[in-house]
């Protein structure tokens, strides 16, 4: 109850300042929005190019990250790509039918 009251006090004191700061932002994107909508479809979070960049970056930086449990064993991101006979190359990913 105390935490809720502290939050309400924060909102009363700072909501105008936060609204002006958000409205002054030069662009709008997923990370810079004024309204929070909890009903978001994951397909609306990233466009294809952004998702492709993210996957390639993860493959370069964290290839040994465990990402899936398949056929009774855990597979790393690198092993998933190897099993699909894919590399980090752009045309491999874009033209592959999953």
N, C-alpha and C positions, 0 to 999 in steps of 0.2 A: 504494500500500500504506500509506503514511504517512497519507494522508487517511482511508482506511478505519479505521485504528487510532484516529485522532483522533475519528472519528464514534462508534466503539464506546465510547471513553472518555466522550464526551458522553452517550451513552445510559445508561451505567452510573451516571454522576453525577447526571443530571437527569431520568431517566424518571419517578421517583416524584413529583417536583415538578410536572412537566408534566401527569401524570395527575390529580393533585389539582386543579390549576388548571382543566383541562378539565371535570372532574366538577362543579366549583363553579359552572359557567356556568348562568345561570337558564333558558336555553332551548336547544333543539337545532334546527339548520337546516343547510342545505348548507354554510355557511361555518364552522360550529361543530360539528365532529364529533370523536369520540375515535378512531374507526377509519377508516383510509383504505382504500377499496375501489377498485381500479383498473378494475374491471369495472362501469362506470356507463353506463347508457343515457342518451342526451342528453335523452330525453323525461322522465326523472326529475329532471333538473337544475332545471327551472323549471316552474311551473304556468302555465296560460294567461294569467292576469292579470299575473304577473311578466314573462312574455315580451312581452305587449302593452305594458306600461310601458317595457320596455327598448327596443323598436322605436320607440315614440313619442319617447322621450328621444333616441335616436340620430338620428332624423329632424329633431328640433329643433336639436340641438347640432352634428351633423356631416352635413349633407345632401350635401356634396360628396365624401364618402368613397366611393372606388371599391369596389364590392361584388360585381360579377359581370362575367364576360366572356360576352356573348351576341350571336349573329348577327355575329360578326367584330369587335365593338368592346366596349370597357370601359364599363360604366354605373355612374353614381353612385347612391347610395341615393335621391336625389331623382328621378333619371331613371327608376329602376325603379318608383317609386310613380306617376309621371306615365304611364308606359307601361301600368300596370294601372288607370289612371284612379281612383287612390285619393288621399285626403288623410290628414292626421294625425288626423282626427276618429274617435272611438272606434267609432261605428256603421258607418263605412265599412270598418274593418278587421275587425270582428267578423262582419259579415254577408257578407263577400266569400268566394266559393268559389275557392280557388287551384288 
